[in-house]
Amino acid sequence: MSRPHRTVSFSRRSLLGTLAAIPLPFTAPLARALAAPDGPPPKRLVLLMQNNGTQQGNFWPAPAPAAADASSSSAVGAVGATLRSPILNALFTDAGGRDNGLAAKANLVKGVAVPFDANNTNANQHDMGFARMFTGERLVSRAGQPWGGGPSIDQIVANRWGIDSLTLAVLASKYEPHPKPGFSHRRSFSYVGPATLKYPLIDPLRVYRKLFAAGDGTDVRRRLLLRKSVLDAVNSSLSEVSTRLGPDDAHKLDYHLTAIRDVETRLSNTLSSGRVACPTVPARPRDLLALDGGAESVTEEYLPELVDNMIDLAATALACGLTRVVTMQFGFGGGKWRFAWKGLNVEIHENLAHRDTADAGSSAENTAALVLVNQYYASRVARFATALNAVPEGAGTMLDNTLVVWGNELGRGDHDQHNVPTVLLGLVGNGIARG
């Protein structure tokens, strides 16, 4: 073996350490998304997961008279101006009550049911819905605890497209900061395989750094517009390492660095020419999860800010081509938010959702509170979808090339598993799997 190869072990460690300082996890998906700017826009998938069901009587719109005889429990219908409901109005109108354009790009799926099937686990309906809604698999037992039995659709699609998904959650809760011992399976609905979760990022600041922060503190988009390279900060280290490598490893290093520079040049040219409808990178979020000294113990005072930060970061990541698959969950399975910011300040899981024992509602007071809760969720879905709908792309908008699915773990809060509310926005059945 030649002398250079006797130093390979040391050199590779040095090389790995040097390359680890290059914060470019996004270059591959960006290159794929922008390699053919004149071709068809890329397809995208977004899954949004809510918990504790909905208030059925105020979610499903009454059928339009002309379509009443054609309706069925399994119908999928486009949402028109006459098909609104108190909850869905918060999805289809802006803060001023004006039509936001989402109704014309929405479909409701009624009749989705999650069968009661614990499959030899200690599962209840929350577990069944949270683990099965987006996997379609039976539960599997891990020491008796219920876990999803296979990959979720976001991971199936991400693997098919050869990309990494952006998996997010807002788990903070004053009542119960995170799933209690024995309930780790409720931490995520995204599964990479049987009983194997993809754990979500829960800190918006960490998401921001992952997506946009360069090693020198300069945001990625600004650096590209200035035609600077992320390699500038490690040039001296790379030069030193390259002198220690054998011919084969030196060639591989050169190929890797050339590929990075090629991507940066192409992206700089694309951004400068205005061909990418990438909105301004969001302002750096506050480090909210550090305020109370615990990773998930943030008081609910900050929950609306956490949710909006995650939505804005995810929408921008899609618009900038940093990923094509996003999942986001509002809390964990059977979550216990109190909604103090909406004037309720009551643990909704036990005190509201469980008491909703009929589609028409169990009491006027309980129903009104649940409608308020679900209007909040609808308005956040609207925030996400509206951001995508505002970005021109191809002959339409980004939303037209994205399938956004708003799902739930239950149909009704008393653990009823019928008519699980499911809303499709944007791209519907038009090639999402073909990418």
Secondary structure, DSSP 8 states (H G I E B T S, - for coil): --HHHHTHHHHHHHHHHHHTT---TTHHHHHHHHS-TTS----EEEEEEE-S---HHHHS----GGGGGG--TT-EEE--TT---TTTHHHHB-TTS-B-S-GGGEEEE----------SS---HHHHHHHHTTT---EEEETTEEEESS--HHHHHHHHHT---EEEEE---SS-SS--TT-GGGS-S-EEETTEE---B--HHHHHHHHHB-TTS-BHHHHHHTT--GGGGGHHHHHHHHTTS-HHHHHHHHHHHHHHHHHHHHHHHHHHHT-S-----------GGGTTSSTT---GGGHHHHHHHHHHHHHHHHHTTS-SEEEEEESSTT-----GGGT--S-HHHHTGGG--STT-S-HHHHHHHHHHHHHHHHHHHHHHHHHHTSEETTEEGGGGEEEEEEES-SBTTTB-SS--EEEEE--SSSTTT-
